[in-house]
Amino acid sequence: MTLLDDIVSSSGRKGGSGETLAIRGGRPLRGSVTVKGAKNLVTKAMVAAILGEGPSVLRDVPVISDVAVVRSLLEVHGVRVTEGEEDGSFVLDPAGVESAHMEEIDAHAGASRIPILFCGPLLHRLGQAFIPDLGGCRIGDRPIDFHLDALRKFGAVVEKLPSGIRLSAPRRLHGANIHLPYPSVGATEQVLLTAVRAEGVTELRNAAIEPEIMDLIAVLQKMGAIISYEPNRVILIEGVDRLSGYDHRAVFDRNEAASWASAALATDGEIFVGGA
C-alpha cells in the first residue's frame, strides 16, 4: 500500500509514547489488508485461560502493546504462554498459576486496566488476588467501584493496602444478583469471569452486549460454562466446579475495520479489508 511510502520514521526522535512518525498525506490509500482479532476480546480471552484446567489455544491474536501487557501479566502469575503452530496464535497453559508480588504486577501493568479482571479467576484458582495502585495513572477515569462491588457480592473480601488492594475468598465464591447502573463493558466481563465458577446461579442485569462480550461468552461456553442471554440485557450464569481449556478464533476487530474504511473514504482511496 502507498501508506508505507507515506510514513517516514523520524530517525530515532522519541516522544512521550515512543518513536515519532511523520506522515505526509495527499495521496489516496489503495491496497488490501487483513484485520486481526479484536483486542477487546483477545485480552479478556487470555485472562479467561486462567480458569481452565488445561491449555487453551487463541487464534488471530494481534501484535499490539495491550496483548504484550496481558502476556507479561499472565507469565508473572505462572501461566505459560507460547506461540502456536498457526501464525498469530497463542497456547496458554495455566497449570503453574501462582500469586505474583504487587511490585511485579505494577511493573508489567503500566496504564492497563486489565489487572482488575484477573481478580475473579485468581480468587477461584488461588483464593486471593492483588491489584496495584488504582489511581488515575493506572486505571484512568473509568470507575472500578462496579468491579469491587460485584466481587463483594460474590463473597470476596476487599482490603485496601498502601500499595493497592488485596482480595481474598475465605470460602468458595457464590452466585449473586447484580444490576449494573449502566452497561459497563469491564464490569460485565468481571461478572462473567467470576460467575462461571461461583457456586449457584448469577443473574446480571443491564449487561453490556457488544460483539466482544458475546464472543467472550462463546469462549467461556467452549470451556464448559453454562451461560444464557435473556431479553433486556439480562445474562444468566450457572456456576460449575471446573472448566477446561478452549480453542477459539477471535472475532475480528470491528474498530480496526472501521478505521481502514474511514482512511479509504478520507483519502478518496480504495482498500479491501479482509477478515471482517
Phi, psi and omega in degrees: 000149178297345178305321182293328178285338185268354181250123182237125177290143185270042170047056171085358176295136184249138173252189182294336183243017179125205181293149178264138175249130174259124185248121176261112183270201178095003178237144175290143176269125181226143177142201182222148176221161175237123181282151177262188180293154182292127180298329181287347170260314187303312183296325180284324177294327176298318178295320181300333181300335178300329185286340186278156177265002177217176181294152175242153177239123180242129186246158182063043180279125179285152178268087183222164185296324180301319179294320179297321179296312181294321178301315179298317180296320177297317183293324178289343175265012174089003178278131179271120181245120180230160177287136178278175180295325179275137179302133180080023179239152177240145167249123184244114183249111184268015186301329184257028183303134180211166178289148176246152178288148180305322182295322179294316180298315182296321182294325183268339186288323184057230180266008185289145174266002185300323184307329180297331181280349175287341191301305182303306179302320181288326176297322178291318185280321189240345182085001178203160179206154179234144176234131178290181181316125185260028177290178184300330182289343181257318188249342184081198184275354184286129185290145175253002180303323179300320180295309183294320178298317180296316181297323176298320180295331177284349179110006179284147175259125183254124181235121180274128180242164178303327183266356182158217183229135176250132176243143179221158178230090181303326176233173179300137177296148183238160179298161184210160171260117186233128177239111181284140178298329173211163186286073180288126179295311182298317180293323177298316178298319179301314181296316180299313184291338180266320188289332187298335178241010175281151181283125179099193186255137175248133175246119179250119179252151183061041181284153170288146183228029177300159180305325180291329175293316179297324179287326175296321175300318179298319177301311182294324177295322176297332179280348180114006179288151179251102185227136176228145179256125181254166178300162174063040174061039177251129177239130178251132180232122175260116184295147178235162183285327183212155177230152177260181174284177180229163169230112191216138172259121187296145173300146183293156181279103182294329179291322177294316179300317180294327179294318177295321178298319179294320179296320178296317181294316184293331183256007184057042182254196179211110183239128174270119182258106180271156177082006182259000000 
